[in-house]
Amino acid sequence: MSDISALWEADSIAVIGASERPGALGRKPLDYLLRYGYKGRILPVNPRSPEILGVPAYPSVKDAPGPVDLALIMVSAERVAGAVDDCVAAGVKLAVIASSGFAETGEEGARLQDEIVAKARAGGLRIIGPNCIGAVGYENRVLATFSPLFGAESVPFEPGTLAFVSQSGALGFGAASLALERGLRPGWVVSTGNDADVTALEVLRELAGVPDVTGLLGYLEDTPDIGTLRELAGSGKPVALLKSGRTEAGGRAAASHTGALATDDRVLDAALRGLGIVRVDDIDELLDVARVFESERRPTGNRVAVVTTSGGSGILAADAVEAHGLELSALEPRSKEALAEIVPAFGAIDNPVDITATVLSDPSLFDRSLDVLIADDTVDIIVAAFCVMAGPDVEKAVNALSRAAEKGGKPILVARTGADFLAPDAPRDLREAGLPEYPTPARALRAAAALWEVSRPRTLPDAPRPGTVPGPGAEATEPELKRLLAEAGITVPKGRIAENAEDAVRAVTEVGGTAVLKAVVPGLLHKTEAGGVEIGVTADTAPEVHARLAALGGQVLVEELIDEKGEGVELIVGVHTTDLGPVLTAGLGGILTEVLDDVGHRLLPLAPGEGAELLAGLRGAKILGGARGRAAVDVDAAAELLHKIGELVQDWPAGFALDLNPVRVLPKGAVVLDAALGFEAPEEAGR
């Protein structure tokens, strides 16, 4: 048993602040432990009562017979420090601080919280909380909580396979109650409150190692630690997170384009997507995903077959397939031939397969159609959608679906649009058959997309390793940055600084006779708007252009003119640091970067193939492939450039913002045309 796993495995629980007074929070855990049959030792701690609810009590946890696996601290905030001291002295390894009055109350509470955590860490004590409702482990009937959920007259208490971990105790146990109402069975519910020491993610990581867990579900308020996220993703267990704060501004607006575009929320979305962790938007969606996580059947692809008794449901399902990034299977020719022999002439054999309401008079339609779809190698997921079927008809459909699931091993999700009173036993029967059930096709398909997200093969990136190129100084100029890029194998235009007008003429000739001249002025990021760029400069016009640009107060860079015919596509590529680590941003670039706002984000380091995946996910990806008669550009070279940039910056100091805009992707190759570097203030960089 690890320190954290005592939350669900503890053989002895001390309740510090235990009380016999009716309604007291310190009574509830004792009530629950006794009521639900906890088999371990219960150790009430109260210096004024020798016995509480018939259980011997102790003046201090130090006086309780050890070892004590878990302490639940339920005293006022000013007494928590003393309780922590006692836990350390008693050798307790984990304490849940239910008490409020800490960081959630302001600066003074935060100071007290920091002092208590420091004291606990020095004594080898891990802390859950403070300001949390506690935890429940169903299998061992560990109820270290005062949640009113377990005071209800009738609460299902069958151990399940889902783990719920929430920073918010009320929200977490509220979600657990809704899960129970919907027939889901949690096996572990943990609230972590202020996350002062042990975080919600750490608890999820610990639960990922529990063999019986089939799905991990979390509610987070703080920015998650990327290292723990990576470990969680690498566990092989499906994970869905509800992270609040989508509508907030999301962090710092760096001076570069990429800092302005990569808000914290977008970055978190990209991080979770890259790791194969599902992000949901509300409790309903979290519970829908939980339902599909209860089943251990996993798809090997994203191709969906829909079989329905209602044409309308089939249309809605087809719409939802596309909306959620799945693919409607085309079905094999032999499948269509077989379905033509089964489906009534007024039905449909093209996916969605509409077997029509005839199934009411011929229940075998479901069995035979499902047999065809199960055997079709182009089908990875089956969604069965039926409406307003009642009693025995639903039972027959459930039996057919259950047989198909057992026979083929493919995940089958059910969209049953109809009131429960039409078939009161259907939810239980579907659950027992391992068939996730939803009231609408859209919700079923949303869950199917989540199931594919956690199932699809992916190569997770390695942990960041020391780089070979030191970061440039804060005052690095465009020529200096391009030298670093060239040394990293990234293509940049041929060019150099021209010292004067005569030297500019020579430089233009050296780069091919037609050039681009740029002002190199520290702090000038948007050179075009400031009149600091001149394109198509010849030897004849070079002296005048050089003089004008030099008047802006810096040096003048002369470079070869790339893509004079305009065959390429401009991208923006950049990296800036966030709370989650360095983030690479890439998308359609040039002067309309902010207007188009078509960018993708990935945490660094990139996994193999992740650069190509980012580019393919852009709304304007078709432009790269040659839209409206334009030549296709070298997407492979652009993807390789992204990976080289990621490797180049991995040892650069926190707070930098590298902006490469534009990067010109040509029919062959990709060239960085402009480069700028900024640094945030030290106090901003670590936020």
SULMOPE-V870812 format. One record per helix or strand of 3 or more residues. SS is the DSSP state (~ for helix, > for strand). FROM is the first residue (numbers start at 1). TO is the last residue. If there is no record, write none. Layout:
# SULMOPE-V870812
SS;FROM;TO
SS;FROM;TO
This chain:
# SULMOPE-V870812
~;6;9
>;12;16
~;25;35
>;41;45
>;55;58
~;61;63
>;70;73
~;77;90
>;94;97
~;103;105
~;107;122
>;126;129
>;134;137
>;142;145
~;148;151
>;162;166
~;169;181
>;186;191
~;200;208
>;215;220
~;226;233
>;238;243
~;257;261
~;264;275
>;278;280
~;283;293
>;303;308
~;311;323
~;333;340
~;357;360
~;364;375
>;381;387
~;391;408
>;411;417
~;420;422
~;426;432
~;441;455
~;478;487
>;495;498
~;501;510
>;515;520
>;533;537
~;539;550
>;555;560
>;569;578
>;581;588
~;593;596
>;599;603
~;610;616
~;621;624
~;635;648
>;656;665
>;670;672
>;676;679
~;682;685
